[in-house]
Structures are given as C-alpha cells and as structure tokens.
C-alpha cells in the first residue's frame, strides 16, 4: 500500500524547530541532521524523519498542521 506524507521545506522547518536555515544546512554538512530529499532543486523533509531524529537524541518534538 502506498502512503503519502506531507513534505516541508527548509524555511518552514526552521520556523517549526526554531533554528536558522543556515544552521540546519551546516548541521547537514556535518552529518548531524537528516539531509531530507531534494525535489526540483528544493530541499524537503519528512516530518516523521525529523521526529525520529529528535527522538534518538532524547527530545520530544511536534509539528503544527499547516492549512495550505
């Protein structure tokens, strides 16, 4: 069964978790943050992979639902 998941951009992700997007890019280069997916030149992230990453470091995180 195919399951679709919403992808969020780097700007939205930076607002949700409170880190500057350039800080996120630096962490990705240093392999300290999930790299996400590159689609049509844009870096997109699965909220579930970000939640999994934060759970591995012992932080509980949730994303607000955007009504686009």
N, C-alpha and C positions, 0 to 999 in steps of 0.2 A: 504494500500500500504506500502510495506517495503522500508525504506530509509536507505541507508548505509552512515556512516560518518567515516571519517578517524580518527584513534586514534593516539595520540602521546605519546611517552614515557617521563619519568621524566627528562631524560638528555636533550632531545630536548626542552621540556617545560621550563626548567631552562635557556637554552640559549635564547629562544624567549622572555621571560619576564625579564631576567637579574637578577634572584635570584638563589643563590646556591641551589642545590637539597636538601641539609640537612636543609636549612632554610624552604624549602617547606614541608619537612616531619614534621618539628616541628610545622609549621602552621596547618598541617592536624591533628596532635595530639591534638592541642589546639582548634580544630574546627573553625579555622579562614581561611580555604581554602578548596575547594572541594576535596574530597577524591579520585575521579576517580573510575576506575574499576580495579580489579585485574584479569589478564588473564595469565594463565600458570606461576604464580609467579611473573609477571611483573605488575607494576602499570602503567596504561594507562589512558589518559584523552581525553575527547571530547573537541575539540576547542570551540564548541558552549557553553558548560557549563562554561568554563573558561571566555569567553567573557561575559556571563550573570552575573557571579560573579563580575567581574570588573565593569560592568555597575551599579550594585547595590551599589557599593562604589563610583561611580561617575568618573571612569577612562575609557577612550576610548582606546581600545587595538585591534590590528590586528595581525594575524599570516601570516608569509610568506609561500608561497606554496613551499613545497619541492618536487623535481622531482626524487623521488626514483624509 
